[in-house]
Amino acid sequence: MLMDIWNRVSPRSSRTRTIVAVVPAIAYPVLAHGASIFRSPALTIASVIVLTAAILIPPLCEGRRWAKLALPAAAVAIVGLWRIDAAALVLFLPPVLLNIFLAWLFGHTLVRGSTPLIERLVRLLQPKSQPPGPEVVRYAGQLTRVWTCLFVGLGAMNLGLALCATPGGLLETIGVRPPVTVSRETWSLFANVLNYLIVAAFFLLEFTYRMRRFPDRPYRNLGEFLRRAAAVGPALTATLQPHAEEAPLQGLQAPIVVPVDHPAFDGHFPGRPLLPAVVLLGLVIDAAERGFGRPLAIAGLPRAKFLAPLLPGDNAAVSLRLDRGLLHFEVRNGPVRVAQGVFQVVAGGGPA
């Protein structure tokens, strides 16, 4: 049923899908903080339910089998925690585990032979004709290390407060008296409020510094950066998959953002700018290379149809499928089919 509801959400409204997935994640710390301040069993259970939704809704909507199996198990666990009045213990874990996960997400890309996470994002945002310079690459690696350290520190702070919280902290639960005690309200203030404010403040300060140090970035302001980062999000996620460079392009979907200031609009056409077909094909190839994780050697274009125009600022989506050396693509702008066709790809089309 959840899959049916998800699939009925209009394909032109990826924003709606994002909201459905993100709202529980935003609501959880609010409910958890309220549960800690008011010592409310109802808010505590609501917090656990919302947390479960935040974790399971995205994979459920993608049809992940493990999520379908986890859903009834989570329901049973929530009822069990409610009956033994232990649901409050669950609230201590998410702030710790979230920071540990984020520290791993950034940190594991720092190992020898890997590309730091922020450098991957920079390369996806940067136009192919203007690869990032050595100074930008070096800064991206340093920033990945700083984010890793920040999340390690926040995780350690959350764990320490959870251990020492009273009443009902982690140490008290196992019968150990904390060497230092903090109130549940103090723990919750840091875990569910200050934790996120610190991350947001650091991001904004770093972004301001970055814009001053590297004024030639391919985005003009914070809003444009966030839009572009969201657009390359699927490609960035693909780089984190094991053996991503070997993964076939089957069923891949990627966004295509038509730049408002693309130089092709200057002469195509005055007074009524339309994206030229050759430029659209280039954007399709770029999306495929980001998803595949390597350059693709295009040998030909056996078939292509252009059915509708793309205008400056349009947000389209391309569906891609690589099968036996043929890259099938279909571009849609909401419900409107813009283009479709097939590229011929040379085997081993580029270094991983």
C-alpha positions in Angstrom: 0.0 0.0 0.0 2.8 2.4 0.9 4.4 1.7 -2.5 1.1 2.5 -4.2 0.8 5.8 -2.4 4.4 6.7 -3.1 4.0 5.9 -6.8 0.8 8.0 -7.1 2.7 11.0 -6.0 3.2 13.0 -9.3 6.6 12.4 -10.9 6.8 16.2 -11.4 6.7 16.7 -7.7 10.0 15.2 -6.4 9.7 18.0 -3.8 6.6 16.2 -2.4 8.6 12.9 -2.1 11.4 14.7 -0.3 8.9 16.3 2.1 7.3 12.9 2.9 10.8 11.5 3.7 12.2 14.5 5.5 9.3 15.6 7.7 9.6 12.7 10.2 13.3 13.3 10.6 12.6 17.0 11.4 9.7 16.2 13.7 11.6 13.6 15.8 14.0 15.9 17.8 11.0 18.3 18.5 8.9 15.4 19.9 11.9 13.9 21.7 12.7 17.2 23.4 9.1 17.7 24.4 9.0 14.2 25.8 12.0 14.9 28.0 10.9 18.3 29.2 7.3 17.3 30.1 8.2 13.6 31.0 5.3 12.6 28.8 4.9 8.9 28.0 2.6 9.7 25.1 5.2 12.1 23.5 7.9 9.5 24.2 6.0 6.8 22.2 5.1 9.3 19.5 8.8 10.1 19.3 9.7 6.5 18.8 7.0 6.0 16.2 8.2 9.1 14.2 11.8 7.9 14.5 10.8 4.5 13.1 9.0 6.3 10.3 12.0 8.5 9.5 14.2 5.4 9.2 11.8 3.1 7.3 9.7 5.3 5.0 12.4 5.9 2.3 13.5 2.3 1.9 9.8 1.1 2.1 8.9 3.5 -0.7 11.8 2.1 -2.7 10.5 -1.4 -2.2 13.4 -2.6 -0.1 12.7 -6.1 1.2 14.6 -5.6 4.5 12.4 -2.6 5.3 9.2 -4.6 4.7 10.5 -7.3 7.1 11.6 -4.7 9.6 8.3 -2.9 9.8 6.3 -5.5 11.8 9.4 -6.1 14.0 9.6 -2.4 14.7 5.8 -2.3 15.6 6.3 -5.3 18.0 9.3 -3.6 19.6 7.5 -0.3 20.1 4.5 -2.1 21.8 7.0 -4.0 24.0 8.8 -0.9 25.0 5.5 0.8 25.9 4.4 -2.2 28.0 7.6 -2.3 30.0 7.8 1.5 30.2 11.3 1.5 28.6 10.6 3.6 25.5 12.4 6.6 27.1 15.7 4.6 26.8 15.4 4.6 23.0 15.6 8.4 23.0 19.2 8.4 24.2 20.5 6.4 21.3 19.6 8.3 18.1 21.7 11.5 18.7 24.7 9.2 19.4 24.2 6.8 16.5 23.4 9.6 14.0 26.7 11.4 14.8 28.6 8.1 14.6 27.1 7.3 11.2 27.9 10.8 9.9 31.5 10.6 11.2 31.8 7.3 9.4 30.2 8.7 6.2 32.8 11.4 6.0 35.7 9.6 7.6 35.7 6.4 5.6 36.3 8.4 2.4 39.6 9.7 3.9 41.4 6.3 3.7 44.3 5.9 1.3 43.2 5.4 -2.2 39.8 6.9 -1.7 38.4 10.4 -2.7 37.3 12.6 0.3 33.5 13.0 0.3 33.5 16.7 -0.2 35.9 16.5 -3.1 33.4 14.1 -4.7 30.7 16.6 -4.3 32.9 19.4 -5.6 33.7 17.4 -8.8 30.0 16.7 -9.4 29.1 20.4 -9.0 32.0 21.6 -11.1 31.5 21.9 -14.9 33.4 19.2 -16.8 35.2 21.9 -18.8 36.5 23.5 -15.5 37.9 20.8 -13.2 38.6 22.0 -9.7 42.1 23.3 -9.1 44.6 21.9 -6.6 43.8 24.4 -3.9 40.1 23.6 -4.1 40.8 19.8 -4.0 43.1 20.3 -1.0 40.5 22.4 0.8 37.8 19.8 0.2 40.0 17.1 1.8 40.7 19.3 4.8 37.0 20.1 5.2 36.0 16.4 5.0 38.4 15.9 8.0 36.9 18.8 9.9 33.4 17.5 9.4 34.5 14.0 10.6 36.1 15.4 13.7 33.0 17.6 14.4 30.7 14.6 14.3 33.0 12.5 16.4 33.0 15.2 19.0 29.2 15.6 18.9 28.8 11.9 19.2 31.1 11.7 22.2 29.3 14.6 23.9 25.9 13.1 23.3 27.1 9.7 24.7 28.6 11.3 27.8 25.4 13.2 28.6 23.3 10.2 28.0 25.5 8.1 30.4 25.3 10.8 33.1 21.6 11.8 32.6 19.3 11.5 35.6 16.8 10.2 36.2 16.9 7.1 33.9 20.2 7.7 32.1 22.1 4.9 30.6 24.4 4.3 33.6 21.5 4.5 36.1 19.6 2.0 34.0 22.3 -0.7 34.6 22.6 0.2 38.3 25.8 2.3 38.1 25.9 5.7 39.8 27.2 8.4 37.4 30.3 10.2 38.5 28.7 13.4 37.3 25.0 13.9 36.9 23.1 16.1 34.4 19.3 16.5 34.2 17.3 14.9 31.5 16.3 18.4 30.4 20.0 19.4 30.0 20.8 16.2 28.0 17.8 16.8 25.7 18.6 20.5 25.2 22.0 19.5 23.8 21.0 16.3 22.0 17.8 17.5 20.4 18.4 21.2 19.9 22.0 22.4 20.3 23.4 19.4 18.4 21.6 20.5 15.2 22.2 24.2 15.8 26.0 23.6 16.1 26.0 21.7 12.8 23.9 24.4 11.0 26.1 27.2 12.4 29.3 25.5 11.3 27.9 24.9 7.9 26.8 28.5 7.5 30.2 29.9 8.7 32.1 27.5 6.5 30.0 28.4 3.5 30.5 32.1 4.1 34.3 31.6 4.3 34.3 29.4 1.2 32.5 32.0 -0.8 35.1 34.6 0.1 38.1 32.3 -0.4 36.8 30.8 -3.7 34.6 33.4 -5.3 34.6 31.6 -8.7 32.6 28.7 -7.4 29.9 27.4 -9.8 27.1 28.7 -7.6 26.2 32.2 -6.6 24.6 31.9 -3.3 23.4 29.4 -0.6 20.1 28.7 -2.2 21.7 27.8 -5.6 24.3 25.7 -3.8 21.6 23.7 -2.0 19.6 23.2 -5.2 22.7 22.0 -7.1 23.8 19.7 -4.2 20.4 18.2 -4.1 20.4 17.6 -7.8 23.7 15.7 -7.7 22.7 13.9 -4.5 21.8 10.6 -6.3 25.1 10.6 -8.2 27.0 11.3 -4.9 25.2 8.5 -3.2 26.2 6.2 -6.1 29.9 6.9 -5.5 29.5 5.5 -2.0 28.2 2.1 -3.1 30.7 -0.7 -3.0 32.3 -1.2 -6.5 30.3 1.7 -7.8 32.5 2.0 -10.8 31.4 -1.6 -11.8 27.7 -1.1 -11.3 25.6 -1.2 -14.4 23.4 1.7 -15.3 20.0 0.0 -15.1 16.9 1.8 -13.9 19.0 4.9 -13.0 17.2 8.2 -12.8 19.0 11.5 -12.5 18.0 15.2 -12.5 18.8 17.6 -15.2 18.9 21.3 -14.3 18.9 23.7 -17.2 21.1 26.6 -16.3 19.4 30.0 -16.7 22.6 31.6 -18.0 23.7 28.9 -20.4 25.6 30.6 -23.2 23.7 28.5 -25.8 20.6 30.6 -25.1 22.2 33.7 -26.5 21.5 32.7 -30.1 18.9 30.0 -29.7 16.7 31.9 -30.1 16.6 35.7 -29.4 13.5 36.5 -27.4 12.5 32.9 -27.0 15.4 30.9 -25.6 15.2 27.1 -26.1 17.8 24.6 -25.0 19.5 23.2 -28.2 19.3 19.5 -28.7 23.1 19.0 -28.8 23.3 20.7 -25.4 20.6 18.5 -24.0 22.4 15.4 -25.2 25.5 16.7 -23.4 23.6 17.0 -20.2 22.3 13.4 -20.6 25.8 12.1 -21.1 27.0 14.1 -18.0 24.2 12.6 -15.9 25.1 9.1 -17.1 28.8 9.5 -16.3 28.0 10.8 -12.8 25.7 7.8 -12.2 28.1 5.3 -13.7 31.1 6.8 -11.9 33.4 7.0 -15.0 33.6 8.7 -18.4 31.7 7.0 -21.2 33.1 6.7 -24.7 30.1 7.5 -27.0 30.5 6.0 -30.4 27.3 7.1 -32.0 23.6 8.1 -31.6 21.6 5.5 -33.6 18.2 6.9 -32.5 16.9 10.1 -31.0 13.6 12.0 -30.9 13.1 15.5 -29.5 9.5 16.0 -28.6 9.3 19.1 -26.4 11.5 22.1 -25.6 13.4 22.8 -22.4 13.5 26.4 -21.2 16.0 28.3 -19.0 15.6 27.1 -15.3 13.6 24.0 -16.1 14.2 21.0 -13.9 13.9 17.8 -15.9 14.7 14.1 -15.1 16.4 11.6 -17.2 15.9 7.8 -17.0 18.9 5.8 -18.1 19.5 2.1 -18.9 22.7 0.6 -20.1 22.3 -2.7 -22.0 24.9 -4.4 -24.2 26.7 -1.3 -25.1 23.5 0.8 -25.7 22.6 3.6 -23.4 18.9 4.2 -23.5 17.6 7.5 -22.2 14.3 9.3 -21.7 14.1 12.9 -20.6 10.9 14.2 -18.9 9.9 17.6 -17.7 7.2 16.6 -15.2 4.7 14.5 -17.2 5.9 15.8 -20.5 8.3 13.6 -22.5 11.0 15.9 -23.8 13.4 13.5 -25.6 14.3 9.8 -25.9 16.9 7.8 -27.8 19.9 5.5 -27.7 23.6 6.2 -27.5 26.1 3.6 -28.6 28.8 3.1 -26.0 32.3 1.7 -26.6 33.1 -1.2 -24.2 35.4 -0.1 -21.4 34.6 3.5 -22.2 36.9 5.3 -19.8 39.0 4.8 -16.7 37.2 4.1 -13.4 
